[in-house]
Amino acid sequence: MGHHQKTIESLELTLKSDSQLIQKLKIFSKKRNATSYDASGNISKGDLQEAISVAEELRQNLTAWIEKNHPDLLNIS
């Protein structure tokens, strides 16, 4: 199993991400791999918009986790 998959699967334990978010990230990872290795241009605009939305949700979850667990990391000048 690749490091991307392990990172995605660790989100349940590290950020307490829900299973739906993790499943979406796994699907996007598989699509990225297929696009990278099989054929480019197979990602629809809808998939792109959904990937951006999921990435934003993950960013918000990560920011909230950092604020709660390591707020000093956000005060970097």
For each residue, the residues with C-beta under 8 A, 3 or more apart:
1: 5 6
2: 5 6
3: 6 7
4: 7 8 29
5: 1 2 8 9 26 29
6: 1 2 3 9 10
7: 3 4 10 11
8: 4 5 11 22 25 26 29
9: 5 6 12 22
10: 6 7 13 14
11: 7 8 14 15 17 21 22 25 58
12: 9 15 16 17 19 22
13: 10 16
14: 10 11 65
15: 11 12 58 61 62 65
16: 12 13 65
17: 11 12 21 22 58 61
18: 21 22
19: 12 22 23
20: 23 24
21: 11 17 18 24 25 54 57 58 61
22: 8 9 11 12 17 18 19 25 26
23: 19 20 26 27
24: 20 21 27 28 50 54
25: 8 11 21 22 28 29 54 58
26: 5 8 22 23 29 30
27: 23 24 30 31
28: 24 25 31 32 47 51 54
29: 4 5 8 25 26 32 33
30: 26 27 33 34
31: 27 28 34 35 42 43 47
32: 28 29 35 36
33: 29 30 36 37
34: 30 31 37 38 39 42
35: 31 32 38 39 40 41 42 43
36: 32 33
37: 33 34
38: 34 35 42
39: 34 35 42
40: 35
41: 35
42: 31 34 35 38 39
43: 31 35 47 48
44: 47 48
45: 48 49
46: 49 50
47: 28 31 43 44 50 51
48: 43 44 45 51 52
49: 45 46 52 53
50: 24 46 47 53 54
51: 28 47 48 54 55
52: 48 49 55 56
53: 49 50 56 57
54: 21 24 25 28 50 51 57 58
55: 51 52 58 59
56: 52 53 59 60
57: 21 53 54 60 61
58: 11 15 17 21 25 54 55 61 62
59: 55 56 62 63
60: 56 57 63 64
61: 15 17 21 57 58 64 65
62: 15 58 59 65 66
63: 59 60 66 67
64: 60 61 67 68
65: 14 15 16 61 62 68 69
66: 62 63 69 70 71 73 74
67: 63 64 71 74
68: 64 65 71
69: 65 66
70: 66 73 74
71: 66 67 68 74 75
72: 75
73: 66 70 76
74: 66 67 70 71
75: 71 72
76: 73
77:
